Amino acid sequence: MRNIFLALFIILSAGLQAQDSTKSSSGFMKALAQPDSVSGSTVKVFQDARIDASMADRKALHVVKSGTGQGFRIQVFSSNVQKTAKAEAFKVEKEIRSVFPELGVYVSYTSPFWKVRVGDFKTTADAQAFRPQLIEAFPQLKNAIYTVKEKINY
């Protein structure tokens, strides 16, 4: 009876560790196979290899691919006024970040223009769907807001 409670304790303890996404199921099984320090009891688990394969497939689905690719951003500011353009660009960037902290806001300089672009949209439809929110939040920028094709982060 004592060994059963010990085995359940070990399984539950290891189960909590198994919830950590960085640990693999084989590490979990190795932890269970180690003898208990008090009683010397071990747990033997017979598991079909298809379960490991299924878990690996599931983890692969949740991996977020990162990188860059072709997409769209919304340009909200562009100026070539040499004395004020840089300061205005960073001011606009700060304002947009405060309202939309989840979006990427990018300031760039391509002589002679300072530009501020927002978002990493995969399609023009996604960018166009977001435009009204920008216009609502920043009506003073309405005439400068338009969608541009650009390399984006995803």
JOLIN-V887239 format. One record per pair of residues at least 24 apart in sequence whose ideal C-beta (glycine too) atoms are under 6 Angstrom apart, sorted by the first residue. I is the first residue (numbers start at 1). GAP is how many residues later the second one is. D is the distance in Angstrom with one decimal. If there is no record, write none. Layout:
BEGIN
[[I;GAP;D] [I;GAP;D]]
END
This chain:
BEGIN
[[3;38;5.1] [6;30;5.9] [6;33;5.8] [6;35;5.5] [7;36;5.3] [10;33;5.9] [25;27;5.8] [25;30;5.6] [68;83;5.3] [68;85;5.7] [71;50;5.7] [71;51;5.2] [71;81;3.5] [72;49;4.5] [72;52;5.4] [72;55;4.3] [72;75;5.4] [72;77;5.8] [73;44;4.0] [73;46;5.3] [73;75;5.8] [73;77;5.0] [74;44;4.8] [74;45;5.6] [74;53;5.5] [74;73;5.6] [75;42;4.9] [75;71;5.8] [75;73;5.1] [76;40;5.2] [76;42;5.7] [76;65;5.2] [76;69;5.3] [77;39;3.9] [77;67;5.8] [78;35;5.4] [78;37;4.8] [79;35;5.6] [80;32;4.2] [80;33;5.0] [85;29;4.1] [86;28;5.4] [89;25;4.1] [89;27;5.3] [92;24;4.9] [99;38;5.0] [120;32;4.0] [120;33;5.1] [120;34;5.9]]
END
